[in-house]
């Protein structure tokens, strides 16, 4: 077992949790906060946002990708960018019309 990988993975988890600590839930995260996350952490946040709606993010990858696209567009985040250009201080929850997503 490679202990360096374990330590690196643990450090990433701790940093990610620290970044999310300021938010009560993913839906409370602002566009500026979301933009600062890595692509992996963004996807984890999107999945958590979906779970908050009592939906299963793993049941439909197209639906999960659609929610991610809704958030990126709402926040004005270009893929790979760490800057939100719209709705900077608004919660990412506002990006999604949940009536379009049914269990």
C-alpha positions in Angstrom: 0.0 0.0 0.0 1.3 3.4 -0.9 1.1 5.6 2.2 1.9 8.8 0.2 -1.3 8.3 -1.8 -3.3 7.7 1.4 -1.9 10.9 3.0 -2.4 12.9 -0.2 -6.0 11.7 -0.4 -6.6 12.5 3.2 -5.2 16.0 2.7 -7.5 16.6 -0.3 -10.5 15.5 1.8 -9.6 17.7 4.7 -9.1 20.7 2.4 -12.4 20.0 0.7 -14.3 19.7 3.9 -12.7 22.9 5.2 -13.9 24.8 2.1 -17.4 23.5 2.6 -17.5 24.1 6.3 -18.7 27.7 5.8 -21.9 26.4 4.1 -24.8 24.8 6.0 -25.5 22.7 2.9 -24.5 22.6 -0.7 -27.6 24.6 -1.6 -26.3 27.5 0.5 -23.0 27.6 -1.3 -22.6 30.7 -3.4 -21.5 30.8 -7.0 -18.1 32.3 -6.0 -17.6 29.5 -3.5 -18.6 26.9 -6.1 -16.2 28.4 -8.7 -13.2 27.9 -6.3 -13.7 24.2 -6.1 -11.8 21.6 -8.2 -13.8 19.9 -10.9 -14.1 16.8 -8.7 -15.3 18.8 -5.7 -17.8 20.5 -7.9 -19.3 17.2 -9.0 -19.4 16.0 -5.4 -21.2 19.2 -4.5 -23.7 18.8 -7.4 -24.4 15.2 -6.2 -25.0 16.4 -2.7 -27.3 19.2 -4.0 -29.3 16.5 -5.8 -29.4 14.3 -2.7 -30.9 17.3 -0.8 -33.9 17.1 -3.1 -34.3 13.4 -2.2 -33.1 12.4 -5.7 -30.4 9.8 -6.5 -27.6 11.4 -8.5 -26.3 8.0 -9.6 -29.6 6.9 -11.1 -29.3 9.2 -14.2 -26.0 10.6 -15.3 -27.8 12.9 -17.9 -29.9 14.4 -15.1 -26.8 14.9 -12.9 -24.9 16.5 -15.8 -27.9 18.8 -16.6 -27.9 20.0 -13.0 -24.2 20.7 -13.2 -24.8 22.6 -16.5 -27.6 24.6 -14.9 -25.3 25.7 -12.0 -22.3 26.5 -14.3 -24.5 28.6 -16.6 -26.2 30.4 -13.7 -22.9 31.2 -12.2 -21.2 32.1 -15.5 -18.4 29.6 -14.9 -16.5 28.4 -17.9 -15.3 24.8 -17.6 -11.9 24.8 -16.0 -12.2 28.3 -14.7 -12.2 29.2 -11.0 -14.2 32.4 -11.4 -17.9 33.0 -11.4 -18.9 35.9 -13.7 -22.6 36.0 -12.7 -24.7 35.7 -9.6 -21.5 35.6 -7.5 -23.1 35.9 -4.1 -26.3 33.9 -4.9 -26.7 30.3 -3.7 -26.3 27.7 -6.4 -29.6 26.3 -5.4 -31.2 29.1 -7.4 -29.7 27.7 -10.6 -32.0 24.7 -10.7 -35.7 24.4 -11.5 -36.3 21.2 -9.5 -39.7 20.7 -11.1 -37.8 19.5 -14.2 -36.3 16.6 -12.2 -38.6 14.0 -10.8 -37.8 10.8 -8.8 
